[in-house]
Amino acid sequence: MINVDKNLKGKQIKVDIGVTTLKVSVLGEVVMEGDLYEKINSDESIWTLESYDGKKVVDINIVKWPKIMHWWDCIIQGHPKIDT
């Protein structure tokens, strides 16, 4: 999830989910970009703009490539390791 201004509209956010890449822009400014840890099913992956506890967040649901059912060390290569 990426925190955004509570007044933002979905059309002000652009999320490009590729098979091996992810890029998120808010008001034309890139807030996240990089190569994914592994290949994903980009056709089944989606993003939504949600409200949680009075805040707005961009929620990205990534669907792993079929038959890749192990824990990833991170989402974007080079980001800190996830404590699983």
PDB file of N, CA, C and O in Angstrom:
ATOM      1  N   MET A   1       0.828  -1.171   0.000  1.00  0.00           N
ATOM      2  CA  MET A   1       0.000   0.000   0.000  1.00  0.00           C
ATOM      3  C   MET A   1       0.884   1.250   0.000  1.00  0.00           C
ATOM      4  O   MET A   1       1.937   1.296   0.637  1.00  0.00           O
ATOM      5  N   ILE A   2       0.424   2.244  -0.726  1.00  0.00           N
ATOM      6  CA  ILE A   2       1.133   3.508  -0.804  1.00  0.00           C
ATOM      7  C   ILE A   2       0.192   4.599  -0.308  1.00  0.00           C
ATOM      8  O   ILE A   2      -0.886   4.789  -0.871  1.00  0.00           O
ATOM      9  N   ASN A   3       0.583   5.307   0.723  1.00  0.00           N
ATOM     10  CA  ASN A   3      -0.232   6.398   1.253  1.00  0.00           C
ATOM     11  C   ASN A   3      -0.245   7.559   0.270  1.00  0.00           C
ATOM     12  O   ASN A   3       0.791   7.929  -0.281  1.00  0.00           O
ATOM     13  N   VAL A   4      -1.436   8.136   0.054  1.00  0.00           N
ATOM     14  CA  VAL A   4      -1.576   9.305  -0.819  1.00  0.00           C
ATOM     15  C   VAL A   4      -2.484  10.325  -0.127  1.00  0.00           C
ATOM     16  O   VAL A   4      -3.128  10.021   0.877  1.00  0.00           O
ATOM     17  N   ASP A   5      -2.523  11.525  -0.676  1.00  0.00           N
ATOM     18  CA  ASP A   5      -3.376  12.584  -0.139  1.00  0.00           C
ATOM     19  C   ASP A   5      -4.834  12.148  -0.178  1.00  0.00           C
ATOM     20  O   ASP A   5      -5.282  11.557  -1.160  1.00  0.00           O
ATOM     21  N   LYS A   6      -5.567  12.436   0.880  1.00  0.00           N
ATOM     22  CA  LYS A   6      -6.958  11.975   0.981  1.00  0.00           C
ATOM     23  C   LYS A   6      -7.881  12.621  -0.045  1.00  0.00           C
ATOM     24  O   LYS A   6      -9.000  12.147  -0.243  1.00  0.00           O
ATOM     25  N   ASN A   7      -7.437  13.699  -0.706  1.00  0.00           N
ATOM     26  CA  ASN A   7      -8.254  14.375  -1.706  1.00  0.00           C
ATOM     27  C   ASN A   7      -7.995  13.900  -3.130  1.00  0.00           C
ATOM     28  O   ASN A   7      -8.657  14.360  -4.061  1.00  0.00           O
ATOM     29  N   LEU A   8      -7.047  12.992  -3.315  1.00  0.00           N
ATOM     30  CA  LEU A   8      -6.722  12.511  -4.661  1.00  0.00           C
ATOM     31  C   LEU A   8      -7.840  11.664  -5.251  1.00  0.00           C
ATOM     32  O   LEU A   8      -8.571  10.978  -4.537  1.00  0.00           O
ATOM     33  N   LYS A   9      -7.949  11.732  -6.550  1.00  0.00           N
ATOM     34  CA  LYS A   9      -8.885  10.907  -7.320  1.00  0.00           C
ATOM     35  C   LYS A   9      -8.083   9.860  -8.083  1.00  0.00           C
ATOM     36  O   LYS A   9      -6.895  10.047  -8.346  1.00  0.00           O
ATOM     37  N   GLY A  10      -8.734   8.765  -8.432  1.00  0.00           N
ATOM     38  CA  GLY A  10      -8.074   7.679  -9.148  1.00  0.00           C
ATOM     39  C   GLY A  10      -7.441   8.116 -10.460  1.00  0.00           C
ATOM     40  O   GLY A  10      -6.411   7.571 -10.857  1.00  0.00           O
ATOM     41  N   LYS A  11      -8.041   9.095 -11.143  1.00  0.00           N
ATOM     42  CA  LYS A  11      -7.499   9.536 -12.425  1.00  0.00           C
ATOM     43  C   LYS A  11      -6.194  10.316 -12.261  1.00  0.00           C
ATOM     44  O   LYS A  11      -5.516  10.596 -13.250  1.00  0.00           O
ATOM     45  N   GLN A  12      -5.836  10.669 -11.032  1.00  0.00           N
ATOM     46  CA  GLN A  12      -4.582  11.371 -10.762  1.00  0.00           C
ATOM     47  C   GLN A  12      -3.447  10.409 -10.449  1.00  0.00           C
ATOM     48  O   GLN A  12      -2.321  10.825 -10.179  1.00  0.00           O
ATOM     49  N   ILE A  13      -3.751   9.133 -10.488  1.00  0.00           N
ATOM     50  CA  ILE A  13      -2.785   8.090 -10.175  1.00  0.00           C
ATOM     51  C   ILE A  13      -2.619   7.201 -11.398  1.00  0.00           C
ATOM     52  O   ILE A  13      -3.597   6.846 -12.055  1.00  0.00           O
ATOM     53  N   LYS A  14      -1.375   6.845 -11.698  1.00  0.00           N
ATOM     54  CA  LYS A  14      -1.113   5.930 -12.805  1.00  0.00           C
ATOM     55  C   LYS A  14      -0.263   4.786 -12.277  1.00  0.00           C
ATOM     56  O   LYS A  14       0.803   4.999 -11.699  1.00  0.00           O
ATOM     57  N   VAL A  15      -0.750   3.576 -12.484  1.00  0.00           N
ATOM     58  CA  VAL A  15      -0.031   2.382 -12.047  1.00  0.00           C
ATOM     59  C   VAL A  15       0.188   1.494 -13.265  1.00  0.00           C
ATOM     60  O   VAL A  15      -0.769   1.040 -13.891  1.00  0.00           O
ATOM     61  N   ASP A  16       1.448   1.251 -13.594  1.00  0.00           N
ATOM     62  CA  ASP A  16       1.808   0.362 -14.694  1.00  0.00           C
ATOM     63  C   ASP A  16       2.344  -0.929 -14.096  1.00  0.00           C
ATOM     64  O   ASP A  16       3.412  -0.952 -13.484  1.00  0.00           O
ATOM     65  N   ILE A  17       1.587  -1.999 -14.284  1.00  0.00           N
ATOM     66  CA  ILE A  17       1.985  -3.309 -13.766  1.00  0.00           C
ATOM     67  C   ILE A  17       2.390  -4.165 -14.955  1.00  0.00           C
ATOM     68  O   ILE A  17       1.543  -4.596 -15.738  1.00  0.00           O
ATOM     69  N   GLY A  18       3.688  -4.409 -15.086  1.00  0.00           N
ATOM     70  CA  GLY A  18       4.195  -5.248 -16.166  1.00  0.00           C
ATOM     71  C   GLY A  18       4.516  -6.638 -15.647  1.00  0.00           C
ATOM     72  O   GLY A  18       4.387  -6.905 -14.452  1.00  0.00           O
ATOM     73  N   VAL A  19       4.924  -7.502 -16.520  1.00  0.00           N
ATOM     74  CA  VAL A  19       5.274  -8.874 -16.131  1.00  0.00           C
ATOM     75  C   VAL A  19       6.473  -8.874 -15.189  1.00  0.00           C
ATOM     76  O   VAL A  19       6.556  -9.708 -14.287  1.00  0.00           O
ATOM     77  N   THR A  20       7.401  -7.944 -15.394  1.00  0.00           N
ATOM     78  CA  THR A  20       8.601  -7.905 -14.557  1.00  0.00           C
ATOM     79  C   THR A  20       8.858  -6.538 -13.925  1.00  0.00           C
ATOM     80  O   THR A  20       9.865  -6.358 -13.242  1.00  0.00           O
ATOM     81  N   THR A  21       7.957  -5.567 -14.144  1.00  0.00           N
ATOM     82  CA  THR A  21       8.184  -4.215 -13.635  1.00  0.00           C
ATOM     83  C   THR A  21       6.928  -3.631 -12.996  1.00  0.00           C
ATOM     84  O   THR A  21       5.809  -4.059 -13.277  1.00  0.00           O
ATOM     85  N   LEU A  22       7.144  -2.641 -12.128  1.00  0.00           N
ATOM     86  CA  LEU A  22       6.050  -1.925 -11.486  1.00  0.00           C
ATOM     87  C   LEU A  22       6.430  -0.451 -11.426  1.00  0.00           C
ATOM     88  O   LEU A  22       7.549  -0.106 -11.048  1.00  0.00           O
ATOM     89  N   LYS A  23       5.478   0.429 -11.807  1.00  0.00           N
ATOM     90  CA  LYS A  23       5.710   1.867 -11.734  1.00  0.00           C
ATOM     91  C   LYS A  23       4.426   2.535 -11.250  1.00  0.00           C
ATOM     92  O   LYS A  23       3.347   2.305 -11.796  1.00  0.00           O
ATOM     93  N   VAL A  24       4.563   3.365 -10.219  1.00  0.00           N
ATOM     94  CA  VAL A  24       3.421   4.082  -9.649  1.00  0.00           C
ATOM     95  C   VAL A  24       3.742   5.580  -9.686  1.00  0.00           C
ATOM     96  O   VAL A  24       4.767   6.024  -9.169  1.00  0.00           O
ATOM     97  N   SER A  25       2.837   6.350 -10.311  1.00  0.00           N
ATOM     98  CA  SER A  25       2.988   7.799 -10.378  1.00  0.00           C
ATOM     99  C   SER A  25       1.758   8.459  -9.766  1.00  0.00           C
ATOM    100  O   SER A  25       0.629   8.018  -9.983  1.00  0.00           O
ATOM    101  N   VAL A  26       1.991   9.522  -8.997  1.00  0.00           N
ATOM    102  CA  VAL A  26       0.916  10.297  -8.387  1.00  0.00           C
ATOM    103  C   VAL A  26       1.105  11.746  -8.829  1.00  0.00           C
ATOM    104  O   VAL A  26       2.151  12.348  -8.585  1.00  0.00           O
ATOM    105  N   LEU A  27       0.091  12.294  -9.477  1.00  0.00           N
ATOM    106  CA  LEU A  27       0.159  13.653 -10.015  1.00  0.00           C
ATOM    107  C   LEU A  27       1.392  13.844 -10.898  1.00  0.00           C
ATOM    108  O   LEU A  27       2.029  14.896 -10.871  1.00  0.00           O
ATOM    109  N   GLY A  28       1.717  12.818 -11.675  1.00  0.00           N
ATOM    110  CA  GLY A  28       2.839  12.870 -12.605  1.00  0.00           C
ATOM    111  C   GLY A  28       4.200  12.609 -11.994  1.00  0.00           C
ATOM    112  O   GLY A  28       5.191  12.545 -12.721  1.00  0.00           O
ATOM    113  N   GLU A  29       4.281  12.455 -10.674  1.00  0.00           N
ATOM    114  CA  GLU A  29       5.551  12.197  -9.991  1.00  0.00           C
ATOM    115  C   GLU A  29       5.671  10.712  -9.665  1.00  0.00           C
ATOM    116  O   GLU A  29       4.775  10.130  -9.053  1.00  0.00           O
ATOM    117  N   VAL A  30       6.773  10.105 -10.073  1.00  0.00           N
ATOM    118  CA  VAL A  30       6.999   8.687  -9.801  1.00  0.00           C
ATOM    119  C   VAL A  30       7.291   8.507  -8.314  1.00  0.00           C
ATOM    120  O   VAL A  30       8.226   9.102  -7.780  1.00  0.00           O
ATOM    121  N   VAL A  31       6.475   7.672  -7.643  1.00  0.00           N
ATOM    122  CA  VAL A  31       6.660   7.417  -6.216  1.00  0.00           C
ATOM    123  C   VAL A  31       7.217   6.015  -5.952  1.00  0.00           C
ATOM    124  O   VAL A  31       7.718   5.734  -4.863  1.00  0.00           O
ATOM    125  N   MET A  32       7.125   5.144  -6.952  1.00  0.00           N
ATOM    126  CA  MET A  32       7.692   3.802  -6.835  1.00  0.00           C
ATOM    127  C   MET A  32       7.945   3.275  -8.239  1.00  0.00           C
ATOM    128  O   MET A  32       7.092   3.392  -9.119  1.00  0.00           O
ATOM    129  N   GLU A  33       9.123   2.694  -8.444  1.00  0.00           N
ATOM    130  CA  GLU A  33       9.445   2.139  -9.751  1.00  0.00           C
ATOM    131  C   GLU A  33      10.566   1.122  -9.587  1.00  0.00           C
ATOM    132  O   GLU A  33      11.497   1.326  -8.807  1.00  0.00           O
ATOM    133  N   GLY A  34      10.468   0.038 -10.322  1.00  0.00           N
ATOM    134  CA  GLY A  34      11.549  -0.924 -10.290  1.00  0.00           C
ATOM    135  C   GLY A  34      11.184  -2.255 -10.901  1.00  0.00           C
ATOM    136  O   GLY A  34      10.065  -2.482 -11.362  1.00  0.00           O
ATOM    137  N   ASP A  35      12.181  -3.129 -10.885  1.00  0.00           N
ATOM    138  CA  ASP A  35      12.011  -4.494 -11.379  1.00  0.00           C
ATOM    139  C   ASP A  35      11.468  -5.356 -10.252  1.00  0.00           C
ATOM    140  O   ASP A  35      11.964  -5.312  -9.126  1.00  0.00           O
ATOM    141  N   LEU A  36      10.453  -6.134 -10.565  1.00  0.00           N
ATOM    142  CA  LEU A  36       9.859  -7.027  -9.574  1.00  0.00           C
ATOM    143  C   LEU A  36      10.827  -8.163  -9.232  1.00  0.00           C
ATOM    144  O   LEU A  36      11.702  -8.511 -10.024  1.00  0.00           O
ATOM    145  N   TYR A  37      10.653  -8.727  -8.051  1.00  0.00           N
ATOM    146  CA  TYR A  37      11.513  -9.816  -7.584  1.00  0.00           C
ATOM    147  C   TYR A  37      11.471 -11.003  -8.540  1.00  0.00           C
ATOM    148  O   TYR A  37      12.496 -11.629  -8.812  1.00  0.00           O
ATOM    149  N   GLU A  38      10.277 -11.308  -9.047  1.00  0.00           N
ATOM    150  CA  GLU A  38      10.097 -12.384 -10.023  1.00  0.00           C
ATOM    151  C   GLU A  38       8.979 -11.999 -10.977  1.00  0.00           C
ATOM    152  O   GLU A  38       8.280 -11.009 -10.758  1.00  0.00           O
ATOM    153  N   LYS A  39       8.815 -12.772 -12.020  1.00  0.00           N
ATOM    154  CA  LYS A  39       7.784 -12.548 -13.018  1.00  0.00           C
ATOM    155  C   LYS A  39       6.401 -12.745 -12.392  1.00  0.00           C
ATOM    156  O   LYS A  39       6.208 -13.619 -11.547  1.00  0.00           O
ATOM    157  N   ILE A  40       5.425 -11.901 -12.830  1.00  0.00           N
ATOM    158  CA  ILE A  40       4.060 -12.002 -12.326  1.00  0.00           C
ATOM    159  C   ILE A  40       3.071 -12.145 -13.472  1.00  0.00           C
ATOM    160  O   ILE A  40       3.432 -12.000 -14.640  1.00  0.00           O
ATOM    161  N   ASN A  41       1.834 -12.427 -13.131  1.00  0.00           N
ATOM    162  CA  ASN A  41       0.746 -12.455 -14.104  1.00  0.00           C
ATOM    163  C   ASN A  41       0.140 -11.053 -14.115  1.00  0.00           C
ATOM    164  O   ASN A  41      -0.758 -10.756 -13.326  1.00  0.00           O
ATOM    165  N   SER A  42       0.622 -10.201 -14.998  1.00  0.00           N
ATOM    166  CA  SER A  42       0.194  -8.801 -15.015  1.00  0.00           C
ATOM    167  C   SER A  42      -1.261  -8.646 -15.445  1.00  0.00           C
ATOM    168  O   SER A  42      -1.908  -7.669 -15.068  1.00  0.00           O
ATOM    169  N   ASP A  43      -1.787  -9.582 -16.222  1.00  0.00           N
ATOM    170  CA  ASP A  43      -3.190  -9.501 -16.655  1.00  0.00           C
ATOM    171  C   ASP A  43      -4.155  -9.682 -15.485  1.00  0.00           C
ATOM    172  O   ASP A  43      -5.269  -9.159 -15.523  1.00  0.00           O
ATOM    173  N   GLU A  44      -3.753 -10.402 -14.462  1.00  0.00           N
ATOM    174  CA  GLU A  44      -4.608 -10.664 -13.301  1.00  0.00           C
ATOM    175  C   GLU A  44      -4.313  -9.731 -12.128  1.00  0.00           C
ATOM    176  O   GLU A  44      -5.068  -9.707 -11.156  1.00  0.00           O
ATOM    177  N   SER A  45      -3.225  -8.964 -12.205  1.00  0.00           N
ATOM    178  CA  SER A  45      -2.843  -8.052 -11.132  1.00  0.00           C
ATOM    179  C   SER A  45      -3.597  -6.733 -11.294  1.00  0.00           C
ATOM    180  O   SER A  45      -3.786  -6.250 -12.410  1.00  0.00           O
ATOM    181  N   ILE A  46      -4.026  -6.153 -10.163  1.00  0.00           N
ATOM    182  CA  ILE A  46      -4.845  -4.934 -10.211  1.00  0.00           C
ATOM    183  C   ILE A  46      -4.395  -3.951  -9.131  1.00  0.00           C
ATOM    184  O   ILE A  46      -3.633  -4.296  -8.228  1.00  0.00           O
ATOM    185  N   TRP A  47      -4.886  -2.724  -9.248  1.00  0.00           N
ATOM    186  CA  TRP A  47      -4.689  -1.732  -8.190  1.00  0.00           C
ATOM    187  C   TRP A  47      -6.010  -1.034  -7.931  1.00  0.00           C
ATOM    188  O   TRP A  47      -6.855  -0.923  -8.819  1.00  0.00           O
ATOM    189  N   THR A  48      -6.176  -0.566  -6.705  1.00  0.00           N
ATOM    190  CA  THR A  48      -7.366   0.186  -6.327  1.00  0.00           C
ATOM    191  C   THR A  48      -6.957   1.346  -5.425  1.00  0.00           C
ATOM    192  O   THR A  48      -5.900   1.320  -4.796  1.00  0.00           O
ATOM    193  N   LEU A  49      -7.807   2.352  -5.377  1.00  0.00           N
ATOM    194  CA  LEU A  49      -7.635   3.469  -4.455  1.00  0.00           C
ATOM    195  C   LEU A  49      -8.626   3.241  -3.320  1.00  0.00           C
ATOM    196  O   LEU A  49      -9.834   3.206  -3.551  1.00  0.00           O
ATOM    197  N   GLU A  50      -8.129   3.086  -2.108  1.00  0.00           N
ATOM    198  CA  GLU A  50      -8.958   2.707  -0.964  1.00  0.00           C
ATOM    199  C   GLU A  50      -8.831   3.718   0.171  1.00  0.00           C
ATOM    200  O   GLU A  50      -7.846   4.452   0.250  1.00  0.00           O
ATOM    201  N   SER A  51      -9.824   3.751   1.040  1.00  0.00           N
ATOM    202  CA  SER A  51      -9.779   4.562   2.260  1.00  0.00           C
ATOM    203  C   SER A  51      -9.636   3.631   3.457  1.00  0.00           C
ATOM    204  O   SER A  51     -10.396   2.675   3.610  1.00  0.00           O
ATOM    205  N   TYR A  52      -8.650   3.923   4.304  1.00  0.00           N
ATOM    206  CA  TYR A  52      -8.412   3.154   5.532  1.00  0.00           C
ATOM    207  C   TYR A  52      -8.159   4.133   6.670  1.00  0.00           C
ATOM    208  O   TYR A  52      -7.247   4.955   6.585  1.00  0.00           O
ATOM    209  N   ASP A  53      -8.949   4.058   7.726  1.00  0.00           N
ATOM    210  CA  ASP A  53      -8.739   4.881   8.920  1.00  0.00           C
ATOM    211  C   ASP A  53      -8.583   6.361   8.583  1.00  0.00           C
ATOM    212  O   ASP A  53      -7.706   7.028   9.132  1.00  0.00           O
ATOM    213  N   GLY A  54      -9.414   6.877   7.697  1.00  0.00           N
ATOM    214  CA  GLY A  54      -9.365   8.285   7.340  1.00  0.00           C
ATOM    215  C   GLY A  54      -8.257   8.670   6.390  1.00  0.00           C
ATOM    216  O   GLY A  54      -8.064   9.853   6.107  1.00  0.00           O
ATOM    217  N   LYS A  55      -7.521   7.686   5.890  1.00  0.00           N
ATOM    218  CA  LYS A  55      -6.435   7.940   4.944  1.00  0.00           C
ATOM    219  C   LYS A  55      -6.761   7.256   3.628  1.00  0.00           C
ATOM    220  O   LYS A  55      -7.576   6.335   3.586  1.00  0.00           O
ATOM    221  N   LYS A  56      -6.125   7.706   2.552  1.00  0.00           N
ATOM    222  CA  LYS A  56      -6.258   7.033   1.263  1.00  0.00           C
ATOM    223  C   LYS A  56      -4.956   6.338   0.921  1.00  0.00           C
ATOM    224  O   LYS A  56      -3.867   6.847   1.187  1.00  0.00           O
ATOM    225  N   VAL A  57      -5.093   5.159   0.324  1.00  0.00           N
ATOM    226  CA  VAL A  57      -3.922   4.392  -0.081  1.00  0.00           C
ATOM    227  C   VAL A  57      -4.152   3.786  -1.464  1.00  0.00           C
ATOM    228  O   VAL A  57      -5.280   3.483  -1.853  1.00  0.00           O
ATOM    229  N   VAL A  58      -3.060   3.620  -2.186  1.00  0.00           N
ATOM    230  CA  VAL A  58      -3.087   2.856  -3.419  1.00  0.00           C
ATOM    231  C   VAL A  58      -2.759   1.426  -3.006  1.00  0.00           C
ATOM    232  O   VAL A  58      -1.680   1.161  -2.476  1.00  0.00           O
ATOM    233  N   ASP A  59      -3.674   0.518  -3.245  1.00  0.00           N
ATOM    234  CA  ASP A  59      -3.521  -0.888  -2.865  1.00  0.00           C
ATOM    235  C   ASP A  59      -3.254  -1.686  -4.139  1.00  0.00           C
ATOM    236  O   ASP A  59      -4.084  -1.701  -5.047  1.00  0.00           O
ATOM    237  N   ILE A  60      -2.106  -2.343  -4.208  1.00  0.00           N
ATOM    238  CA  ILE A  60      -1.712  -3.086  -5.410  1.00  0.00           C
ATOM    239  C   ILE A  60      -1.740  -4.579  -5.094  1.00  0.00           C
ATOM    240  O   ILE A  60      -1.079  -5.039  -4.163  1.00  0.00           O
ATOM    241  N   ASN A  61      -2.505  -5.322  -5.872  1.00  0.00           N
ATOM    242  CA  ASN A  61      -2.623  -6.766  -5.701  1.00  0.00           C
ATOM    243  C   ASN A  61      -1.875  -7.444  -6.852  1.00  0.00           C
ATOM    244  O   ASN A  61      -2.329  -7.435  -7.996  1.00  0.00           O
ATOM    245  N   ILE A  62      -0.730  -8.027  -6.528  1.00  0.00           N
ATOM    246  CA  ILE A  62       0.110  -8.679  -7.532  1.00  0.00           C
ATOM    247  C   ILE A  62      -0.145 -10.182  -7.494  1.00  0.00           C
ATOM    248  O   ILE A  62      -0.104 -10.801  -6.431  1.00  0.00           O
ATOM    249  N   VAL A  63      -0.407 -10.755  -8.656  1.00  0.00           N
ATOM    250  CA  VAL A  63      -0.636 -12.196  -8.766  1.00  0.00           C
ATOM    251  C   VAL A  63       0.643 -12.837  -9.296  1.00  0.00           C
ATOM    252  O   VAL A  63       1.093 -12.533 -10.400  1.00  0.00           O
ATOM    253  N   LYS A  64       1.218 -13.727  -8.494  1.00  0.00           N
ATOM    254  CA  LYS A  64       2.454 -14.394  -8.906  1.00  0.00           C
ATOM    255  C   LYS A  64       2.210 -15.261 -10.135  1.00  0.00           C
ATOM    256  O   LYS A  64       1.101 -15.732 -10.387  1.00  0.00           O
ATOM    257  N   TRP A  65       3.284 -15.452 -10.888  1.00  0.00           N
ATOM    258  CA  TRP A  65       3.225 -16.322 -12.057  1.00  0.00           C
ATOM    259  C   TRP A  65       2.844 -17.725 -11.600  1.00  0.00           C
ATOM    260  O   TRP A  65       3.311 -18.184 -10.558  1.00  0.00           O
ATOM    261  N   PRO A  66       1.996 -18.412 -12.372  1.00  0.00           N
ATOM    262  CA  PRO A  66       1.609 -19.771 -11.970  1.00  0.00           C
ATOM    263  C   PRO A  66       2.825 -20.647 -11.669  1.00  0.00           C
ATOM    264  O   PRO A  66       3.848 -20.581 -12.351  1.00  0.00           O
ATOM    265  N   LYS A  67       2.686 -21.441 -10.664  1.00  0.00           N
ATOM    266  CA  LYS A  67       3.695 -22.402 -10.202  1.00  0.00           C
ATOM    267  C   LYS A  67       4.855 -21.745  -9.459  1.00  0.00           C
ATOM    268  O   LYS A  67       5.832 -22.420  -9.135  1.00  0.00           O
ATOM    269  N   ILE A  68       4.770 -20.443  -9.182  1.00  0.00           N
ATOM    270  CA  ILE A  68       5.776 -19.788  -8.346  1.00  0.00           C
ATOM    271  C   ILE A  68       5.102 -19.510  -7.014  1.00  0.00           C
ATOM    272  O   ILE A  68       4.562 -18.426  -6.797  1.00  0.00           O
ATOM    273  N   MET A  69       5.135 -20.475  -6.139  1.00  0.00           N
ATOM    274  CA  MET A  69       4.416 -20.375  -4.881  1.00  0.00           C
ATOM    275  C   MET A  69       5.363 -20.409  -3.690  1.00  0.00           C
ATOM    276  O   MET A  69       5.168 -21.189  -2.758  1.00  0.00           O
ATOM    277  N   HIS A  70       6.384 -19.568  -3.720  1.00  0.00           N
ATOM    278  CA  HIS A  70       7.274 -19.444  -2.571  1.00  0.00           C
ATOM    279  C   HIS A  70       7.333 -17.981  -2.140  1.00  0.00           C
ATOM    280  O   HIS A  70       6.937 -17.091  -2.892  1.00  0.00           O
ATOM    281  N   TRP A  71       7.826 -17.739  -0.930  1.00  0.00           N
ATOM    282  CA  TRP A  71       7.937 -16.379  -0.414  1.00  0.00           C
ATOM    283  C   TRP A  71       8.994 -15.617  -1.189  1.00  0.00           C
ATOM    284  O   TRP A  71      10.056 -16.151  -1.508  1.00  0.00           O
ATOM    285  N   TRP A  72       8.691 -14.365  -1.486  1.00  0.00           N
ATOM    286  CA  TRP A  72       9.670 -13.487  -2.111  1.00  0.00           C
ATOM    287  C   TRP A  72      10.462 -12.783  -1.015  1.00  0.00           C
ATOM    288  O   TRP A  72       9.938 -12.532   0.071  1.00  0.00           O
ATOM    289  N   ASP A  73      11.723 -12.464  -1.297  1.00  0.00           N
ATOM    290  CA  ASP A  73      12.529 -11.700  -0.344  1.00  0.00           C
ATOM    291  C   ASP A  73      12.080 -10.240  -0.280  1.00  0.00           C
ATOM    292  O   ASP A  73      12.234  -9.586   0.752  1.00  0.00           O
ATOM    293  N   CYS A  74      11.528  -9.732  -1.377  1.00  0.00           N
ATOM    294  CA  CYS A  74      11.058  -8.353  -1.469  1.00  0.00           C
ATOM    295  C   CYS A  74      10.115  -8.263  -2.666  1.00  0.00           C
ATOM    296  O   CYS A  74       9.993  -9.226  -3.424  1.00  0.00           O
ATOM    297  N   ILE A  75       9.451  -7.132  -2.848  1.00  0.00           N
ATOM    298  CA  ILE A  75       8.589  -6.945  -4.011  1.00  0.00           C
ATOM    299  C   ILE A  75       9.405  -6.375  -5.170  1.00  0.00           C
ATOM    300  O   ILE A  75       9.415  -6.931  -6.269  1.00  0.00           O
ATOM    301  N   ILE A  76      10.086  -5.264  -4.912  1.00  0.00           N
ATOM    302  CA  ILE A  76      10.934  -4.609  -5.905  1.00  0.00           C
ATOM    303  C   ILE A  76      12.389  -4.989  -5.609  1.00  0.00           C
ATOM    304  O   ILE A  76      12.847  -4.870  -4.473  1.00  0.00           O
ATOM    305  N   GLN A  77      13.101  -5.441  -6.625  1.00  0.00           N
ATOM    306  CA  GLN A  77      14.500  -5.819  -6.433  1.00  0.00           C
ATOM    307  C   GLN A  77      15.286  -4.640  -5.864  1.00  0.00           C
ATOM    308  O   GLN A  77      15.156  -3.510  -6.334  1.00  0.00           O
ATOM    309  N   GLY A  78      16.096  -4.916  -4.853  1.00  0.00           N
ATOM    310  CA  GLY A  78      16.903  -3.893  -4.203  1.00  0.00           C
ATOM    311  C   GLY A  78      16.241  -3.264  -2.990  1.00  0.00           C
ATOM    312  O   GLY A  78      16.899  -2.560  -2.225  1.00  0.00           O
ATOM    313  N   HIS A  79      14.934  -3.507  -2.799  1.00  0.00           N
ATOM    314  CA  HIS A  79      14.250  -2.993  -1.600  1.00  0.00           C
ATOM    315  C   HIS A  79      14.627  -3.874  -0.410  1.00  0.00           C
ATOM    316  O   HIS A  79      15.115  -4.990  -0.592  1.00  0.00           O
ATOM    317  N   PRO A  80      14.401  -3.373   0.809  1.00  0.00           N
ATOM    318  CA  PRO A  80      14.745  -4.162   2.002  1.00  0.00           C
ATOM    319  C   PRO A  80      14.036  -5.526   2.005  1.00  0.00           C
ATOM    320  O   PRO A  80      12.920  -5.668   1.506  1.00  0.00           O
ATOM    321  N   LYS A  81      14.710  -6.505   2.574  1.00  0.00           N
ATOM    322  CA  LYS A  81      14.164  -7.855   2.657  1.00  0.00           C
ATOM    323  C   LYS A  81      12.957  -7.888   3.594  1.00  0.00           C
ATOM    324  O   LYS A  81      12.969  -7.282   4.666  1.00  0.00           O
ATOM    325  N   ILE A  82      11.920  -8.603   3.171  1.00  0.00           N
ATOM    326  CA  ILE A  82      10.707  -8.770   3.972  1.00  0.00           C
ATOM    327  C   ILE A  82      10.973  -9.840   5.027  1.00  0.00           C
ATOM    328  O   ILE A  82      11.500 -10.906   4.706  1.00  0.00           O
ATOM    329  N   ASP A  83      10.620  -9.571   6.262  1.00  0.00           N
ATOM    330  CA  ASP A  83      10.775 -10.538   7.340  1.00  0.00           C
ATOM    331  C   ASP A  83       9.595 -11.505   7.304  1.00  0.00           C
ATOM    332  O   ASP A  83       8.516 -11.186   7.805  1.00  0.00           O
ATOM    333  N   THR A  84       9.793 -12.680   6.717  1.00  0.00           N
ATOM    334  CA  THR A  84       8.724 -13.665   6.616  1.00  0.00           C
ATOM    335  C   THR A  84       8.770 -14.595   7.806  1.00  0.00           C
ATOM    336  O   THR A  84       7.946 -15.504   7.911  1.00  0.00           O
TER     337      THR A  84
END
